[in-house]
């Protein structure tokens, strides 16, 4: 990789962010496309994200992908908000304009729906209710996208019921809130269960989801991709449910972000999923 005076800089901001495969994915695409750019990871203090974003106004850094726990704050800091981000009330993409404006978008829903289509062929959001675990920024993006795609009901399941109720009210449509202890009831008759929490991420405890309550036809998806097969997906596979992994979502949400940062679609012929799988197989330092 050659850095020049014209190198376009973008990156991902989160806490934690050291596990992120986004730099590997974007830099592989940059190399394949021959674009003078670089993509790096940033880890601002959890109480300093607003200062961090303000310091990037003016476009020295072209843009950021935003991950846990900053997605909702990212939306508030933006000057212009896309319809997708407004519907989700969260942003995973910030673009910094030379005049100081910050534009926000949300590509999580695109990535989620793309991953479901790729790894669960024939799945249709309209097929039945969908249970969504979590009430953070990722859950907001997912709920908004599912409602827009025609899901008849999105059941938001969260440890804190009030947070689930807030997301349901903000997203609108046919959203309902359930406390975590009522997950079995929320899983009845669903077309899919989607985990939009960090539970199960390497180093974090997983929770026991009552997947036995789901129909045999249900699809189970986990947005976590380290490990690739999370405890939730392992349980789903043991029950014979079709599964969708978080790595597929990561790759698919990254593509529109890459285009927003570098002005070109990702090059064909660069198998970033294969590169990411190889990275996941390496021992963690």
C-alpha positions as CSV (number, residue, x, y, z in Angstrom):
1,X,0.0,0.0,0.0
2,X,1.4,3.4,-1.0
3,X,0.3,6.5,0.9
4,X,0.4,9.8,-1.1
5,X,-0.6,13.4,-0.6
6,X,-3.9,12.5,-2.2
7,X,-4.8,9.4,-0.2
8,X,-8.4,9.3,0.7
9,X,-8.8,8.3,4.4
10,X,-11.8,6.6,5.8
11,X,-12.4,4.2,8.7
12,X,-14.5,2.6,11.4
13,X,-15.2,3.9,14.9
14,X,-16.4,1.8,17.8
15,X,-15.7,0.5,21.3
16,X,-14.4,-2.2,21.1
17,X,-13.1,-2.0,17.6
18,X,-9.9,-4.1,17.6
19,X,-11.8,-7.2,16.5
20,X,-13.2,-5.4,13.4
21,X,-12.6,-6.9,10.0
22,X,-13.8,-3.8,8.2
23,X,-10.2,-2.5,7.6
24,X,-9.3,-5.8,6.0
25,X,-12.3,-5.7,3.7
26,X,-12.1,-2.1,2.6
27,X,-8.3,-2.2,2.1
28,X,-8.6,-5.3,0.0
29,X,-11.1,-3.6,-2.2
30,X,-8.9,-0.5,-2.4
31,X,-6.0,-2.6,-3.6
32,X,-8.1,-4.5,-6.1
33,X,-9.5,-1.3,-7.5
34,X,-6.2,0.5,-7.6
35,X,-7.7,3.4,-5.6
36,X,-5.4,5.8,-3.6
37,X,-7.1,5.3,-0.3
38,X,-6.7,3.7,3.1
39,X,-9.2,2.5,5.7
40,X,-8.3,2.4,9.4
41,X,-9.9,1.7,12.8
42,X,-10.5,4.4,15.4
43,X,-11.4,3.8,19.1
44,X,-12.6,7.1,20.6
45,X,-13.5,7.2,24.3
46,X,-17.2,6.3,24.8
47,X,-17.8,9.7,26.3
48,X,-15.8,11.5,23.6
49,X,-17.4,10.5,20.3
50,X,-19.0,13.9,19.7
51,X,-15.7,15.6,20.1
52,X,-14.1,13.1,17.8
53,X,-16.6,13.6,15.1
54,X,-16.4,17.4,15.4
55,X,-12.7,17.2,15.0
56,X,-13.2,15.4,11.6
57,X,-15.5,18.1,10.1
58,X,-14.0,19.5,6.9
59,X,-13.2,16.3,5.2
60,X,-9.6,15.5,6.2
61,X,-11.1,12.1,6.8
62,X,-13.7,11.3,4.1
63,X,-16.0,9.2,6.3
64,X,-16.6,6.7,9.0
65,X,-18.5,3.5,9.5
66,X,-19.9,3.6,13.0
67,X,-20.4,0.6,15.2
68,X,-21.3,-0.2,18.9
69,X,-22.0,1.9,20.9
70,X,-22.0,5.1,18.8
71,X,-24.8,4.5,16.1
72,X,-27.5,6.5,17.8
73,X,-25.1,9.4,18.8
74,X,-23.8,9.5,15.2
75,X,-27.3,10.3,13.9
76,X,-27.7,13.2,16.3
77,X,-24.4,14.7,15.3
78,X,-25.2,14.7,11.6
79,X,-26.3,17.8,9.6
80,X,-28.0,15.8,6.9
81,X,-29.8,12.4,7.5
82,X,-30.9,9.9,4.9
83,X,-34.4,8.5,5.0
84,X,-33.0,5.1,6.0
85,X,-31.1,6.5,9.0
86,X,-34.1,8.7,10.0
87,X,-36.4,5.6,10.0
88,X,-33.8,3.7,12.1
89,X,-33.0,6.6,14.3
90,X,-29.4,5.4,14.1
91,X,-26.5,5.8,11.7
92,X,-23.7,3.4,10.8
93,X,-22.2,5.7,8.1
94,X,-21.0,9.3,8.4
95,X,-19.6,11.2,5.4
96,X,-17.6,14.4,6.0
97,X,-18.0,17.2,3.4
98,X,-15.3,19.8,2.7
99,X,-17.7,22.6,3.9
100,X,-18.0,21.0,7.3
101,X,-21.3,19.3,6.9
102,X,-21.7,15.7,8.2
103,X,-24.1,13.4,6.3
104,X,-25.5,10.3,8.0
105,X,-26.8,7.1,6.4
106,X,-27.7,3.6,7.6
107,X,-26.6,0.6,5.5
108,X,-27.2,-2.0,8.2
109,X,-30.6,-2.9,6.8
110,X,-29.2,-3.4,3.3
111,X,-26.5,-5.7,4.7
112,X,-28.9,-7.7,6.8
113,X,-31.4,-8.2,4.0
114,X,-28.6,-9.1,1.6
115,X,-27.2,-11.6,4.0
116,X,-30.5,-13.3,4.5
117,X,-31.1,-13.5,0.7
118,X,-27.6,-15.0,0.2
119,X,-27.5,-17.6,3.0
120,X,-31.2,-18.4,3.4
121,X,-32.4,-18.5,-0.3
122,X,-36.1,-18.0,-0.6
123,X,-36.5,-16.2,2.7
124,X,-39.1,-13.5,2.5
125,X,-39.5,-10.8,5.2
126,X,-43.2,-10.9,4.5
127,X,-43.5,-14.6,5.4
128,X,-44.2,-13.9,9.1
129,X,-43.3,-12.1,12.3
130,X,-39.6,-11.5,12.9
131,X,-38.1,-11.5,16.4
132,X,-35.2,-9.1,16.9
133,X,-32.9,-9.4,19.9
134,X,-31.6,-6.0,21.2
135,X,-32.6,-2.4,21.3
136,X,-29.5,-0.5,20.3
137,X,-28.5,1.1,17.0
138,X,-28.1,-2.1,15.1
139,X,-31.5,-3.3,16.2
140,X,-33.0,0.1,15.1
141,X,-31.5,-0.2,11.6
142,X,-32.7,-3.8,11.3
143,X,-36.3,-3.1,12.5
144,X,-36.7,-0.2,10.1
145,X,-35.4,-2.2,7.2
146,X,-37.7,-5.2,8.0
147,X,-40.8,-3.0,8.3
148,X,-39.9,-1.3,5.0
149,X,-39.4,-4.8,3.4
150,X,-42.9,-5.8,4.4
151,X,-42.5,-7.8,7.6
152,X,-46.0,-8.1,9.1
153,X,-44.6,-7.6,12.6
154,X,-41.2,-7.1,14.2
155,X,-41.0,-8.3,17.8
156,X,-38.2,-6.4,19.7
157,X,-36.9,-8.5,22.6
158,X,-34.6,-6.8,25.1
159,X,-33.4,-7.3,28.6
160,X,-34.8,-3.8,29.5
161,X,-38.4,-3.6,28.3
162,X,-38.5,0.1,28.3
163,X,-35.7,0.3,25.7
164,X,-37.6,-2.1,23.5
165,X,-40.7,-0.1,23.8
166,X,-38.8,3.1,22.8
167,X,-37.4,1.4,19.7
168,X,-40.8,0.1,18.8
169,X,-42.4,3.5,19.1
170,X,-39.6,5.3,17.2
171,X,-39.5,2.8,14.3
172,X,-43.3,2.6,14.1
173,X,-45.1,0.2,11.8
174,X,-46.1,-3.1,13.3
175,X,-43.4,-3.3,16.1
176,X,-44.0,-4.8,19.4
177,X,-41.8,-4.9,22.5
178,X,-41.1,-8.0,24.7
179,X,-38.9,-8.4,27.8
180,X,-36.2,-11.0,27.6
181,X,-38.0,-13.4,29.9
182,X,-40.9,-13.5,27.3
183,X,-38.6,-14.4,24.4
184,X,-40.3,-17.8,24.0
185,X,-43.6,-16.1,23.4
186,X,-41.9,-13.7,21.0
187,X,-40.4,-16.6,19.0
188,X,-43.8,-18.4,18.4
189,X,-44.6,-18.5,14.7
190,X,-41.7,-16.4,13.6
191,X,-40.1,-16.5,10.1
192,X,-36.8,-15.4,11.6
193,X,-34.9,-14.6,14.8
194,X,-32.1,-12.0,14.4
195,X,-29.6,-11.2,17.1
196,X,-28.6,-7.5,17.0
197,X,-26.7,-7.4,20.3
198,X,-23.0,-8.1,21.1
199,X,-24.0,-11.2,23.1
200,X,-21.9,-14.0,22.0
201,X,-19.1,-11.8,20.7
202,X,-15.7,-13.3,21.5
203,X,-15.0,-12.5,25.2
204,X,-18.6,-11.7,26.0
205,X,-21.2,-14.0,27.5
206,X,-24.0,-15.4,25.3
207,X,-27.5,-15.7,26.5
208,X,-29.7,-18.8,26.3
209,X,-32.3,-18.0,23.6
210,X,-35.3,-20.4,23.6
211,X,-35.0,-21.3,20.0
212,X,-37.0,-24.5,20.6
213,X,-40.0,-22.2,20.5
214,X,-39.4,-21.2,16.9
215,X,-41.0,-23.1,14.0
216,X,-38.8,-25.6,12.2
217,X,-38.9,-23.3,9.1
218,X,-37.5,-20.3,11.0
219,X,-34.2,-18.7,10.0
220,X,-31.8,-17.7,12.7
221,X,-29.3,-14.9,12.1
222,X,-26.5,-13.5,14.3
223,X,-25.0,-10.1,13.5
224,X,-21.9,-11.1,15.6
225,X,-19.2,-12.6,13.4
226,X,-16.4,-13.4,15.9
227,X,-16.8,-16.3,16.4
228,X,-18.3,-17.0,13.0
229,X,-20.5,-19.7,14.5
230,X,-21.8,-18.1,17.7
231,X,-23.5,-20.1,20.5
232,X,-26.8,-18.9,19.1
233,X,-26.1,-20.2,15.6
234,X,-24.7,-23.4,17.0
235,X,-27.9,-24.0,18.9
236,X,-29.9,-23.2,15.8
237,X,-28.0,-25.6,13.7
238,X,-28.4,-28.4,16.3
239,X,-32.2,-27.8,16.1
240,X,-32.1,-28.0,12.3
241,X,-32.8,-24.3,11.7
242,X,-31.2,-22.5,8.7
243,X,-28.6,-20.0,9.8
244,X,-27.1,-16.7,8.5
245,X,-23.8,-15.4,9.9
246,X,-22.7,-11.9,10.7
247,X,-19.8,-11.9,8.4
248,X,-22.1,-12.0,5.4
249,X,-23.9,-9.0,6.7
250,X,-20.6,-7.2,7.4
251,X,-19.5,-7.6,3.8
252,X,-22.8,-6.6,2.3
253,X,-23.2,-3.4,4.4
254,X,-19.6,-2.5,3.6
255,X,-20.2,-2.2,-0.1
256,X,-22.4,0.9,-0.1
257,X,-20.1,2.5,2.5
258,X,-17.1,1.9,0.2
259,X,-18.8,3.6,-2.6
260,X,-19.8,6.6,-0.4
261,X,-16.1,7.0,0.7
262,X,-14.2,6.3,-2.5
263,X,-16.7,7.1,-5.3
264,X,-16.6,3.6,-6.8
265,X,-18.3,0.3,-6.3
266,X,-16.1,-2.5,-4.8
267,X,-14.1,-4.3,-7.6
268,X,-15.4,-7.6,-8.8
269,X,-13.1,-10.6,-8.3
270,X,-11.8,-9.7,-4.8
271,X,-13.2,-12.4,-2.4
272,X,-13.2,-10.4,0.8
273,X,-15.3,-13.1,2.6
274,X,-12.5,-15.6,1.9
275,X,-9.9,-13.2,3.2
276,X,-12.0,-12.5,6.3
277,X,-12.5,-16.2,7.0
278,X,-8.8,-16.7,6.9
279,X,-8.3,-13.9,9.4
280,X,-10.9,-15.4,11.7
281,X,-9.0,-18.7,11.7
282,X,-5.8,-17.1,13.0
283,X,-5.1,-17.3,16.7
284,X,-6.1,-14.1,18.5
285,X,-3.1,-12.2,20.0
